[in-house]
Amino acid sequence: MFNALGTQLAYNKLGKALSFVEGAYSAKVNNVPIPVRVDPSRTNEYQTGSLTVKGSGSDYYYVFDSNGTQLGYNKLNQALSFPAGSYSVKVGNNTRPATVTAGQAVAVNW
C-alpha cells in the first residue's frame, strides 16, 4: 500500500487484509497500481485475476503493459495475479495479447 507521495506504507499477500486510516491510497499487484479508498468502519475488497501461460518445457513468460513495461514473469504453467486489464505476454521472441478479468483465471496456450 502506498500513500499519495508514492511511499510504501505496508504490504501483505493477496487475500490478506491491511488496516489504514481513512483516505486515498494505491496498492500494487505485480507493479500495476490500483487506486484504493479507505472509509471508516468499512471493508473494501479489490479483485484481481490470474494469468497463466500454458506450454511445455521450462521456459519463462513475461508480462508487459501497453507501454512495454515489464510487470512480472513466471515459469510456464504457473500463475501470476494482475488487476483486470489488457496485457501482452512474451515467451522467447513471440508475443501475444492477454486480457485479465477480475475474479477469473485466464490461460494463454503457447
Phi and psi restraints in degrees (range 20) as a CNS / XPLOR table:
assign (resid 1 and name C) (resid 2 and name N)
       (resid 2 and name CA) (resid 2 and name C) 1.0 -125.4 20.0 2
assign (resid 2 and name N) (resid 2 and name CA)
       (resid 2 and name C) (resid 3 and name N) 1.0 147.4 20.0 2
assign (resid 2 and name C) (resid 3 and name N)
       (resid 3 and name CA) (resid 3 and name C) 1.0 -85.6 20.0 2
assign (resid 3 and name N) (resid 3 and name CA)
       (resid 3 and name C) (resid 4 and name N) 1.0 -177.9 20.0 2
assign (resid 3 and name C) (resid 4 and name N)
       (resid 4 and name CA) (resid 4 and name C) 1.0 -63.9 20.0 2
assign (resid 4 and name N) (resid 4 and name CA)
       (resid 4 and name C) (resid 5 and name N) 1.0 -22.6 20.0 2
assign (resid 4 and name C) (resid 5 and name N)
       (resid 5 and name CA) (resid 5 and name C) 1.0 -87.6 20.0 2
assign (resid 5 and name N) (resid 5 and name CA)
       (resid 5 and name C) (resid 6 and name N) 1.0 -3.0 20.0 2
assign (resid 5 and name C) (resid 6 and name N)
       (resid 6 and name CA) (resid 6 and name C) 1.0 88.7 20.0 2
assign (resid 6 and name N) (resid 6 and name CA)
       (resid 6 and name C) (resid 7 and name N) 1.0 8.5 20.0 2
assign (resid 6 and name C) (resid 7 and name N)
       (resid 7 and name CA) (resid 7 and name C) 1.0 -80.3 20.0 2
assign (resid 7 and name N) (resid 7 and name CA)
       (resid 7 and name C) (resid 8 and name N) 1.0 129.0 20.0 2
assign (resid 7 and name C) (resid 8 and name N)
       (resid 8 and name CA) (resid 8 and name C) 1.0 -72.6 20.0 2
assign (resid 8 and name N) (resid 8 and name CA)
       (resid 8 and name C) (resid 9 and name N) 1.0 127.2 20.0 2
assign (resid 8 and name C) (resid 9 and name N)
       (resid 9 and name CA) (resid 9 and name C) 1.0 -101.8 20.0 2
assign (resid 9 and name N) (resid 9 and name CA)
       (resid 9 and name C) (resid 10 and name N) 1.0 -34.1 20.0 2
assign (resid 9 and name C) (resid 10 and name N)
       (resid 10 and name CA) (resid 10 and name C) 1.0 -167.5 20.0 2
assign (resid 10 and name N) (resid 10 and name CA)
       (resid 10 and name C) (resid 11 and name N) 1.0 168.4 20.0 2
assign (resid 10 and name C) (resid 11 and name N)
       (resid 11 and name CA) (resid 11 and name C) 1.0 -150.3 20.0 2
assign (resid 11 and name N) (resid 11 and name CA)
       (resid 11 and name C) (resid 12 and name N) 1.0 159.5 20.0 2
assign (resid 11 and name C) (resid 12 and name N)
       (resid 12 and name CA) (resid 12 and name C) 1.0 -161.1 20.0 2
assign (resid 12 and name N) (resid 12 and name CA)
       (resid 12 and name C) (resid 13 and name N) 1.0 167.8 20.0 2
assign (resid 12 and name C) (resid 13 and name N)
       (resid 13 and name CA) (resid 13 and name C) 1.0 -74.3 20.0 2
assign (resid 13 and name N) (resid 13 and name CA)
       (resid 13 and name C) (resid 14 and name N) 1.0 157.4 20.0 2
assign (resid 13 and name C) (resid 14 and name N)
       (resid 14 and name CA) (resid 14 and name C) 1.0 -58.5 20.0 2
assign (resid 14 and name N) (resid 14 and name CA)
       (resid 14 and name C) (resid 15 and name N) 1.0 143.1 20.0 2
assign (resid 14 and name C) (resid 15 and name N)
       (resid 15 and name CA) (resid 15 and name C) 1.0 83.8 20.0 2
assign (resid 15 and name N) (resid 15 and name CA)
       (resid 15 and name C) (resid 16 and name N) 1.0 -0.9 20.0 2
assign (resid 15 and name C) (resid 16 and name N)
       (resid 16 and name CA) (resid 16 and name C) 1.0 -110.6 20.0 2
assign (resid 16 and name N) (resid 16 and name CA)
       (resid 16 and name C) (resid 17 and name N) 1.0 140.4 20.0 2
assign (resid 16 and name C) (resid 17 and name N)
       (resid 17 and name CA) (resid 17 and name C) 1.0 -82.6 20.0 2
assign (resid 17 and name N) (resid 17 and name CA)
       (resid 17 and name C) (resid 18 and name N) 1.0 153.9 20.0 2
assign (resid 17 and name C) (resid 18 and name N)
       (resid 18 and name CA) (resid 18 and name C) 1.0 -129.1 20.0 2
assign (resid 18 and name N) (resid 18 and name CA)
       (resid 18 and name C) (resid 19 and name N) 1.0 147.2 20.0 2
assign (resid 18 and name C) (resid 19 and name N)
       (resid 19 and name CA) (resid 19 and name C) 1.0 -114.8 20.0 2
assign (resid 19 and name N) (resid 19 and name CA)
       (resid 19 and name C) (resid 20 and name N) 1.0 133.4 20.0 2
assign (resid 19 and name C) (resid 20 and name N)
       (resid 20 and name CA) (resid 20 and name C) 1.0 -141.0 20.0 2
assign (resid 20 and name N) (resid 20 and name CA)
       (resid 20 and name C) (resid 21 and name N) 1.0 161.4 20.0 2
assign (resid 20 and name C) (resid 21 and name N)
       (resid 21 and name CA) (resid 21 and name C) 1.0 -72.7 20.0 2
assign (resid 21 and name N) (resid 21 and name CA)
       (resid 21 and name C) (resid 22 and name N) 1.0 162.1 20.0 2
assign (resid 21 and name C) (resid 22 and name N)
       (resid 22 and name CA) (resid 22 and name C) 1.0 -53.6 20.0 2
assign (resid 22 and name N) (resid 22 and name CA)
       (resid 22 and name C) (resid 23 and name N) 1.0 139.7 20.0 2
assign (resid 22 and name C) (resid 23 and name N)
       (resid 23 and name CA) (resid 23 and name C) 1.0 153.9 20.0 2
assign (resid 23 and name N) (resid 23 and name CA)
       (resid 23 and name C) (resid 24 and name N) 1.0 -177.4 20.0 2
assign (resid 23 and name C) (resid 24 and name N)
       (resid 24 and name CA) (resid 24 and name C) 1.0 -104.0 20.0 2
assign (resid 24 and name N) (resid 24 and name CA)
       (resid 24 and name C) (resid 25 and name N) 1.0 134.2 20.0 2
assign (resid 24 and name C) (resid 25 and name N)
       (resid 25 and name CA) (resid 25 and name C) 1.0 -139.0 20.0 2
assign (resid 25 and name N) (resid 25 and name CA)
       (resid 25 and name C) (resid 26 and name N) 1.0 -177.8 20.0 2
assign (resid 25 and name C) (resid 26 and name N)
       (resid 26 and name CA) (resid 26 and name C) 1.0 -137.2 20.0 2
assign (resid 26 and name N) (resid 26 and name CA)
       (resid 26 and name C) (resid 27 and name N) 1.0 147.1 20.0 2
assign (resid 26 and name C) (resid 27 and name N)
       (resid 27 and name CA) (resid 27 and name C) 1.0 -115.3 20.0 2
assign (resid 27 and name N) (resid 27 and name CA)
       (resid 27 and name C) (resid 28 and name N) 1.0 155.0 20.0 2
assign (resid 27 and name C) (resid 28 and name N)
       (resid 28 and name CA) (resid 28 and name C) 1.0 -123.2 20.0 2
assign (resid 28 and name N) (resid 28 and name CA)
       (resid 28 and name C) (resid 29 and name N) 1.0 132.9 20.0 2
assign (resid 28 and name C) (resid 29 and name N)
       (resid 29 and name CA) (resid 29 and name C) 1.0 -120.9 20.0 2
assign (resid 29 and name N) (resid 29 and name CA)
       (resid 29 and name C) (resid 30 and name N) 1.0 113.1 20.0 2
assign (resid 29 and name C) (resid 30 and name N)
       (resid 30 and name CA) (resid 30 and name C) 1.0 48.8 20.0 2
assign (resid 30 and name N) (resid 30 and name CA)
       (resid 30 and name C) (resid 31 and name N) 1.0 50.8 20.0 2
assign (resid 30 and name C) (resid 31 and name N)
       (resid 31 and name CA) (resid 31 and name C) 1.0 68.2 20.0 2
assign (resid 31 and name N) (resid 31 and name CA)
       (resid 31 and name C) (resid 32 and name N) 1.0 11.6 20.0 2
assign (resid 31 and name C) (resid 32 and name N)
       (resid 32 and name CA) (resid 32 and name C) 1.0 -104.9 20.0 2
assign (resid 32 and name N) (resid 32 and name CA)
       (resid 32 and name C) (resid 33 and name N) 1.0 117.3 20.0 2
assign (resid 32 and name C) (resid 33 and name N)
       (resid 33 and name CA) (resid 33 and name C) 1.0 -73.9 20.0 2
assign (resid 33 and name N) (resid 33 and name CA)
       (resid 33 and name C) (resid 34 and name N) 1.0 143.1 20.0 2
assign (resid 33 and name C) (resid 34 and name N)
       (resid 34 and name CA) (resid 34 and name C) 1.0 -125.9 20.0 2
assign (resid 34 and name N) (resid 34 and name CA)
       (resid 34 and name C) (resid 35 and name N) 1.0 123.2 20.0 2
assign (resid 34 and name C) (resid 35 and name N)
       (resid 35 and name CA) (resid 35 and name C) 1.0 -65.8 20.0 2
assign (resid 35 and name N) (resid 35 and name CA)
       (resid 35 and name C) (resid 36 and name N) 1.0 135.5 20.0 2
assign (resid 35 and name C) (resid 36 and name N)
       (resid 36 and name CA) (resid 36 and name C) 1.0 -129.5 20.0 2
assign (resid 36 and name N) (resid 36 and name CA)
       (resid 36 and name C) (resid 37 and name N) 1.0 134.0 20.0 2
assign (resid 36 and name C) (resid 37 and name N)
       (resid 37 and name CA) (resid 37 and name C) 1.0 -115.2 20.0 2
assign (resid 37 and name N) (resid 37 and name CA)
       (resid 37 and name C) (resid 38 and name N) 1.0 128.3 20.0 2
assign (resid 37 and name C) (resid 38 and name N)
       (resid 38 and name CA) (resid 38 and name C) 1.0 -107.6 20.0 2
assign (resid 38 and name N) (resid 38 and name CA)
       (resid 38 and name C) (resid 39 and name N) 1.0 124.3 20.0 2
assign (resid 38 and name C) (resid 39 and name N)
       (resid 39 and name CA) (resid 39 and name C) 1.0 -117.1 20.0 2
assign (resid 39 and name N) (resid 39 and name CA)
       (resid 39 and name C) (resid 40 and name N) 1.0 149.6 20.0 2
assign (resid 39 and name C) (resid 40 and name N)
       (resid 40 and name CA) (resid 40 and name C) 1.0 -62.4 20.0 2
assign (resid 40 and name N) (resid 40 and name CA)
       (resid 40 and name C) (resid 41 and name N) 1.0 140.8 20.0 2
assign (resid 40 and name C) (resid 41 and name N)
       (resid 41 and name CA) (resid 41 and name C) 1.0 56.0 20.0 2
assign (resid 41 and name N) (resid 41 and name CA)
       (resid 41 and name C) (resid 42 and name N) 1.0 31.5 20.0 2
assign (resid 41 and name C) (resid 42 and name N)
       (resid 42 and name CA) (resid 42 and name C) 1.0 -137.4 20.0 2
assign (resid 42 and name N) (resid 42 and name CA)
       (resid 42 and name C) (resid 43 and name N) 1.0 140.7 20.0 2
assign (resid 42 and name C) (resid 43 and name N)
       (resid 43 and name CA) (resid 43 and name C) 1.0 -105.2 20.0 2
assign (resid 43 and name N) (resid 43 and name CA)
       (resid 43 and name C) (resid 44 and name N) 1.0 123.4 20.0 2
assign (resid 43 and name C) (resid 44 and name N)
       (resid 44 and name CA) (resid 44 and name C) 1.0 -109.5 20.0 2
assign (resid 44 and name N) (resid 44 and name CA)
       (resid 44 and name C) (resid 45 and name N) 1.0 137.9 20.0 2
assign (resid 44 and name C) (resid 45 and name N)
       (resid 45 and name CA) (resid 45 and name C) 1.0 -118.3 20.0 2
assign (resid 45 and name N) (resid 45 and name CA)
       (resid 45 and name C) (resid 46 and name N) 1.0 139.6 20.0 2
assign (resid 45 and name C) (resid 46 and name N)
       (resid 46 and name CA) (resid 46 and name C) 1.0 -122.4 20.0 2
assign (resid 46 and name N) (resid 46 and name CA)
       (resid 46 and name C) (resid 47 and name N) 1.0 119.4 20.0 2
assign (resid 46 and name C) (resid 47 and name N)
       (resid 47 and name CA) (resid 47 and name C) 1.0 -89.4 20.0 2
assign (resid 47 and name N) (resid 47 and name CA)
       (resid 47 and name C) (resid 48 and name N) 1.0 146.3 20.0 2
assign (resid 47 and name C) (resid 48 and name N)
       (resid 48 and name CA) (resid 48 and name C) 1.0 -117.3 20.0 2
assign (resid 48 and name N) (resid 48 and name CA)
       (resid 48 and name C) (resid 49 and name N) 1.0 175.4 20.0 2
assign (resid 48 and name C) (resid 49 and name N)
       (resid 49 and name CA) (resid 49 and name C) 1.0 -124.5 20.0 2
assign (resid 49 and name N) (resid 49 and name CA)
       (resid 49 and name C) (resid 50 and name N) 1.0 166.2 20.0 2
assign (resid 49 and name C) (resid 50 and name N)
       (resid 50 and name CA) (resid 50 and name C) 1.0 -110.2 20.0 2
assign (resid 50 and name N) (resid 50 and name CA)
       (resid 50 and name C) (resid 51 and name N) 1.0 148.2 20.0 2
assign (resid 50 and name C) (resid 51 and name N)
       (resid 51 and name CA) (resid 51 and name C) 1.0 -127.0 20.0 2
assign (resid 51 and name N) (resid 51 and name CA)
       (resid 51 and name C) (resid 52 and name N) 1.0 128.0 20.0 2
assign (resid 51 and name C) (resid 52 and name N)
       (resid 52 and name CA) (resid 52 and name C) 1.0 -130.7 20.0 2
assign (resid 52 and name N) (resid 52 and name CA)
       (resid 52 and name C) (resid 53 and name N) 1.0 134.6 20.0 2
assign (resid 52 and name C) (resid 53 and name N)
       (resid 53 and name CA) (resid 53 and name C) 1.0 -101.4 20.0 2
assign (resid 53 and name N) (resid 53 and name CA)
       (resid 53 and name C) (resid 54 and name N) 1.0 118.0 20.0 2
assign (resid 53 and name C) (resid 54 and name N)
       (resid 54 and name CA) (resid 54 and name C) 1.0 -97.2 20.0 2
assign (resid 54 and name N) (resid 54 and name CA)
       (resid 54 and name C) (resid 55 and name N) 1.0 132.3 20.0 2
assign (resid 54 and name C) (resid 55 and name N)
       (resid 55 and name CA) (resid 55 and name C) 1.0 -173.0 20.0 2
assign (resid 55 and name N) (resid 55 and name CA)
       (resid 55 and name C) (resid 56 and name N) 1.0 177.5 20.0 2
assign (resid 55 and name C) (resid 56 and name N)
       (resid 56 and name CA) (resid 56 and name C) 1.0 -99.4 20.0 2
assign (resid 56 and name N) (resid 56 and name CA)
       (resid 56 and name C) (resid 57 and name N) 1.0 157.7 20.0 2
assign (resid 56 and name C) (resid 57 and name N)
       (resid 57 and name CA) (resid 57 and name C) 1.0 98.1 20.0 2
assign (resid 57 and name N) (resid 57 and name CA)
       (resid 57 and name C) (resid 58 and name N) 1.0 -173.8 20.0 2
assign (resid 57 and name C) (resid 58 and name N)
       (resid 58 and name CA) (resid 58 and name C) 1.0 -116.6 20.0 2
assign (resid 58 and name N) (resid 58 and name CA)
       (resid 58 and name C) (resid 59 and name N) 1.0 26.1 20.0 2
assign (resid 58 and name C) (resid 59 and name N)
       (resid 59 and name CA) (resid 59 and name C) 1.0 -68.5 20.0 2
assign (resid 59 and name N) (resid 59 and name CA)
       (resid 59 and name C) (resid 60 and name N) 1.0 166.2 20.0 2
assign (resid 59 and name C) (resid 60 and name N)
       (resid 60 and name CA) (resid 60 and name C) 1.0 -106.1 20.0 2
assign (resid 60 and name N) (resid 60 and name CA)
       (resid 60 and name C) (resid 61 and name N) 1.0 153.9 20.0 2
assign (resid 60 and name C) (resid 61 and name N)
       (resid 61 and name CA) (resid 61 and name C) 1.0 -117.8 20.0 2
assign (resid 61 and name N) (resid 61 and name CA)
       (resid 61 and name C) (resid 62 and name N) 1.0 151.7 20.0 2
assign (resid 61 and name C) (resid 62 and name N)
       (resid 62 and name CA) (resid 62 and name C) 1.0 -122.8 20.0 2
assign (resid 62 and name N) (resid 62 and name CA)
       (resid 62 and name C) (resid 63 and name N) 1.0 141.8 20.0 2
assign (resid 62 and name C) (resid 63 and name N)
       (resid 63 and name CA) (resid 63 and name C) 1.0 -115.7 20.0 2
assign (resid 63 and name N) (resid 63 and name CA)
       (resid 63 and name C) (resid 64 and name N) 1.0 133.4 20.0 2
assign (resid 63 and name C) (resid 64 and name N)
       (resid 64 and name CA) (resid 64 and name C) 1.0 -126.8 20.0 2
assign (resid 64 and name N) (resid 64 and name CA)
       (resid 64 and name C) (resid 65 and name N) 1.0 151.8 20.0 2
assign (resid 64 and name C) (resid 65 and name N)
       (resid 65 and name CA) (resid 65 and name C) 1.0 -85.9 20.0 2
assign (resid 65 and name N) (resid 65 and name CA)
       (resid 65 and name C) (resid 66 and name N) 1.0 -177.1 20.0 2
assign (resid 65 and name C) (resid 66 and name N)
       (resid 66 and name CA) (resid 66 and name C) 1.0 -67.0 20.0 2
assign (resid 66 and name N) (resid 66 and name CA)
       (resid 66 and name C) (resid 67 and name N) 1.0 -17.4 20.0 2
assign (resid 66 and name C) (resid 67 and name N)
       (resid 67 and name CA) (resid 67 and name C) 1.0 -89.8 20.0 2
assign (resid 67 and name N) (resid 67 and name CA)
       (resid 67 and name C) (resid 68 and name N) 1.0 -3.2 20.0 2
assign (resid 67 and name C) (resid 68 and name N)
       (resid 68 and name CA) (resid 68 and name C) 1.0 88.2 20.0 2
assign (resid 68 and name N) (resid 68 and name CA)
       (resid 68 and name C) (resid 69 and name N) 1.0 9.7 20.0 2
assign (resid 68 and name C) (resid 69 and name N)
       (resid 69 and name CA) (resid 69 and name C) 1.0 -80.4 20.0 2
assign (resid 69 and name N) (resid 69 and name CA)
       (resid 69 and name C) (resid 70 and name N) 1.0 128.0 20.0 2
assign (resid 69 and name C) (resid 70 and name N)
       (resid 70 and name CA) (resid 70 and name C) 1.0 -71.2 20.0 2
assign (resid 70 and name N) (resid 70 and name CA)
       (resid 70 and name C) (resid 71 and name N) 1.0 128.1 20.0 2
assign (resid 70 and name C) (resid 71 and name N)
       (resid 71 and name CA) (resid 71 and name C) 1.0 -104.3 20.0 2
assign (resid 71 and name N) (resid 71 and name CA)
       (resid 71 and name C) (resid 72 and name N) 1.0 -27.6 20.0 2
assign (resid 71 and name C) (resid 72 and name N)
       (resid 72 and name CA) (resid 72 and name C) 1.0 -179.2 20.0 2
assign (resid 72 and name N) (resid 72 and name CA)
       (resid 72 and name C) (resid 73 and name N) 1.0 171.1 20.0 2
assign (resid 72 and name C) (resid 73 and name N)
       (resid 73 and name CA) (resid 73 and name C) 1.0 -153.9 20.0 2
assign (resid 73 and name N) (resid 73 and name CA)
       (resid 73 and name C) (resid 74 and name N) 1.0 159.4 20.0 2
assign (resid 73 and name C) (resid 74 and name N)
       (resid 74 and name CA) (resid 74 and name C) 1.0 -161.2 20.0 2
assign (resid 74 and name N) (resid 74 and name CA)
       (resid 74 and name C) (resid 75 and name N) 1.0 169.2 20.0 2
assign (resid 74 and name C) (resid 75 and name N)
       (resid 75 and name CA) (resid 75 and name C) 1.0 -72.4 20.0 2
assign (resid 75 and name N) (resid 75 and name CA)
       (resid 75 and name C) (resid 76 and name N) 1.0 151.8 20.0 2
assign (resid 75 and name C) (resid 76 and name N)
       (resid 76 and name CA) (resid 76 and name C) 1.0 -51.8 20.0 2
assign (resid 76 and name N) (resid 76 and name CA)
       (resid 76 and name C) (resid 77 and name N) 1.0 145.8 20.0 2
assign (resid 76 and name C) (resid 77 and name N)
       (resid 77 and name CA) (resid 77 and name C) 1.0 71.0 20.0 2
assign (resid 77 and name N) (resid 77 and name CA)
       (resid 77 and name C) (resid 78 and name N) 1.0 12.8 20.0 2
assign (resid 77 and name C) (resid 78 and name N)
       (resid 78 and name CA) (resid 78 and name C) 1.0 -123.1 20.0 2
assign (resid 78 and name N) (resid 78 and name CA)
       (resid 78 and name C) (resid 79 and name N) 1.0 136.2 20.0 2
assign (resid 78 and name C) (resid 79 and name N)
       (resid 79 and name CA) (resid 79 and name C) 1.0 -83.2 20.0 2
assign (resid 79 and name N) (resid 79 and name CA)
       (resid 79 and name C) (resid 80 and name N) 1.0 152.8 20.0 2
assign (resid 79 and name C) (resid 80 and name N)
       (resid 80 and name CA) (resid 80 and name C) 1.0 -126.2 20.0 2
assign (resid 80 and name N) (resid 80 and name CA)
       (resid 80 and name C) (resid 81 and name N) 1.0 150.2 20.0 2
assign (resid 80 and name C) (resid 81 and name N)
       (resid 81 and name CA) (resid 81 and name C) 1.0 -102.1 20.0 2
assign (resid 81 and name N) (resid 81 and name CA)
       (resid 81 and name C) (resid 82 and name N) 1.0 141.4 20.0 2
assign (resid 81 and name C) (resid 82 and name N)
       (resid 82 and name CA) (resid 82 and name C) 1.0 -145.6 20.0 2
assign (resid 82 and name N) (resid 82 and name CA)
       (resid 82 and name C) (resid 83 and name N) 1.0 154.7 20.0 2
assign (resid 82 and name C) (resid 83 and name N)
       (resid 83 and name CA) (resid 83 and name C) 1.0 -64.8 20.0 2
assign (resid 83 and name N) (resid 83 and name CA)
       (resid 83 and name C) (resid 84 and name N) 1.0 159.4 20.0 2
assign (resid 83 and name C) (resid 84 and name N)
       (resid 84 and name CA) (resid 84 and name C) 1.0 -56.6 20.0 2
assign (resid 84 and name N) (resid 84 and name CA)
       (resid 84 and name C) (resid 85 and name N) 1.0 138.3 20.0 2
assign (resid 84 and name C) (resid 85 and name N)
       (resid 85 and name CA) (resid 85 and name C) 1.0 160.3 20.0 2
assign (resid 85 and name N) (resid 85 and name CA)
       (resid 85 and name C) (resid 86 and name N) 1.0 -178.4 20.0 2
assign (resid 85 and name C) (resid 86 and name N)
       (resid 86 and name CA) (resid 86 and name C) 1.0 -102.8 20.0 2
assign (resid 86 and name N) (resid 86 and name CA)
       (resid 86 and name C) (resid 87 and name N) 1.0 134.9 20.0 2
assign (resid 86 and name C) (resid 87 and name N)
       (resid 87 and name CA) (resid 87 and name C) 1.0 -137.4 20.0 2
assign (resid 87 and name N) (resid 87 and name CA)
       (resid 87 and name C) (resid 88 and name N) 1.0 174.1 20.0 2
assign (resid 87 and name C) (resid 88 and name N)
       (resid 88 and name CA) (resid 88 and name C) 1.0 -127.0 20.0 2
assign (resid 88 and name N) (resid 88 and name CA)
       (resid 88 and name C) (resid 89 and name N) 1.0 145.6 20.0 2
assign (resid 88 and name C) (resid 89 and name N)
       (resid 89 and name CA) (resid 89 and name C) 1.0 -117.6 20.0 2
assign (resid 89 and name N) (resid 89 and name CA)
       (resid 89 and name C) (resid 90 and name N) 1.0 146.8 20.0 2
assign (resid 89 and name C) (resid 90 and name N)
       (resid 90 and name CA) (resid 90 and name C) 1.0 -133.3 20.0 2
assign (resid 90 and name N) (resid 90 and name CA)
       (resid 90 and name C) (resid 91 and name N) 1.0 131.5 20.0 2
assign (resid 90 and name C) (resid 91 and name N)
       (resid 91 and name CA) (resid 91 and name C) 1.0 -127.7 20.0 2
assign (resid 91 and name N) (resid 91 and name CA)
       (resid 91 and name C) (resid 92 and name N) 1.0 122.8 20.0 2
assign (resid 91 and name C) (resid 92 and name N)
       (resid 92 and name CA) (resid 92 and name C) 1.0 61.4 20.0 2
assign (resid 92 and name N) (resid 92 and name CA)
       (resid 92 and name C) (resid 93 and name N) 1.0 -125.8 20.0 2
assign (resid 92 and name C) (resid 93 and name N)
       (resid 93 and name CA) (resid 93 and name C) 1.0 -102.2 20.0 2
assign (resid 93 and name N) (resid 93 and name CA)
       (resid 93 and name C) (resid 94 and name N) 1.0 7.5 20.0 2
assign (resid 93 and name C) (resid 94 and name N)
       (resid 94 and name CA) (resid 94 and name C) 1.0 -103.7 20.0 2
assign (resid 94 and name N) (resid 94 and name CA)
       (resid 94 and name C) (resid 95 and name N) 1.0 138.3 20.0 2
assign (resid 94 and name C) (resid 95 and name N)
       (resid 95 and name CA) (resid 95 and name C) 1.0 -125.8 20.0 2
assign (resid 95 and name N) (resid 95 and name CA)
       (resid 95 and name C) (resid 96 and name N) 1.0 140.6 20.0 2
assign (resid 95 and name C) (resid 96 and name N)
       (resid 96 and name CA) (resid 96 and name C) 1.0 -137.5 20.0 2
assign (resid 96 and name N) (resid 96 and name CA)
       (resid 96 and name C) (resid 97 and name N) 1.0 152.3 20.0 2
assign (resid 96 and name C) (resid 97 and name N)
       (resid 97 and name CA) (resid 97 and name C) 1.0 -77.2 20.0 2
assign (resid 97 and name N) (resid 97 and name CA)
       (resid 97 and name C) (resid 98 and name N) 1.0 155.3 20.0 2
assign (resid 97 and name C) (resid 98 and name N)
       (resid 98 and name CA) (resid 98 and name C) 1.0 -147.7 20.0 2
assign (resid 98 and name N) (resid 98 and name CA)
       (resid 98 and name C) (resid 99 and name N) 1.0 137.5 20.0 2
assign (resid 98 and name C) (resid 99 and name N)
       (resid 99 and name CA) (resid 99 and name C) 1.0 -116.0 20.0 2
assign (resid 99 and name N) (resid 99 and name CA)
       (resid 99 and name C) (resid 100 and name N) 1.0 125.5 20.0 2
assign (resid 99 and name C) (resid 100 and name N)
       (resid 100 and name CA) (resid 100 and name C) 1.0 -100.6 20.0 2
assign (resid 100 and name N) (resid 100 and name CA)
       (resid 100 and name C) (resid 101 and name N) 1.0 132.7 20.0 2
assign (resid 100 and name C) (resid 101 and name N)
       (resid 101 and name CA) (resid 101 and name C) 1.0 -112.5 20.0 2
assign (resid 101 and name N) (resid 101 and name CA)
       (resid 101 and name C) (resid 102 and name N) 1.0 134.5 20.0 2
assign (resid 101 and name C) (resid 102 and name N)
       (resid 102 and name CA) (resid 102 and name C) 1.0 -57.0 20.0 2
assign (resid 102 and name N) (resid 102 and name CA)
       (resid 102 and name C) (resid 103 and name N) 1.0 133.5 20.0 2
assign (resid 102 and name C) (resid 103 and name N)
       (resid 103 and name CA) (resid 103 and name C) 1.0 78.4 20.0 2
assign (resid 103 and name N) (resid 103 and name CA)
       (resid 103 and name C) (resid 104 and name N) 1.0 4.9 20.0 2
assign (resid 103 and name C) (resid 104 and name N)
       (resid 104 and name CA) (resid 104 and name C) 1.0 -121.4 20.0 2
assign (resid 104 and name N) (resid 104 and name CA)
       (resid 104 and name C) (resid 105 and name N) 1.0 154.3 20.0 2
assign (resid 104 and name C) (resid 105 and name N)
       (resid 105 and name CA) (resid 105 and name C) 1.0 -100.5 20.0 2
assign (resid 105 and name N) (resid 105 and name CA)
       (resid 105 and name C) (resid 106 and name N) 1.0 126.9 20.0 2
assign (resid 105 and name C) (resid 106 and name N)
       (resid 106 and name CA) (resid 106 and name C) 1.0 -114.6 20.0 2
assign (resid 106 and name N) (resid 106 and name CA)
       (resid 106 and name C) (resid 107 and name N) 1.0 134.9 20.0 2
assign (resid 106 and name C) (resid 107 and name N)
       (resid 107 and name CA) (resid 107 and name C) 1.0 -121.5 20.0 2
assign (resid 107 and name N) (resid 107 and name CA)
       (resid 107 and name C) (resid 108 and name N) 1.0 133.8 20.0 2
assign (resid 107 and name C) (resid 108 and name N)
       (resid 108 and name CA) (resid 108 and name C) 1.0 -109.3 20.0 2
assign (resid 108 and name N) (resid 108 and name CA)
       (resid 108 and name C) (resid 109 and name N) 1.0 117.4 20.0 2
assign (resid 108 and name C) (resid 109 and name N)
       (resid 109 and name CA) (resid 109 and name C) 1.0 -82.5 20.0 2
assign (resid 109 and name N) (resid 109 and name CA)
       (resid 109 and name C) (resid 110 and name N) 1.0 128.8 20.0 2
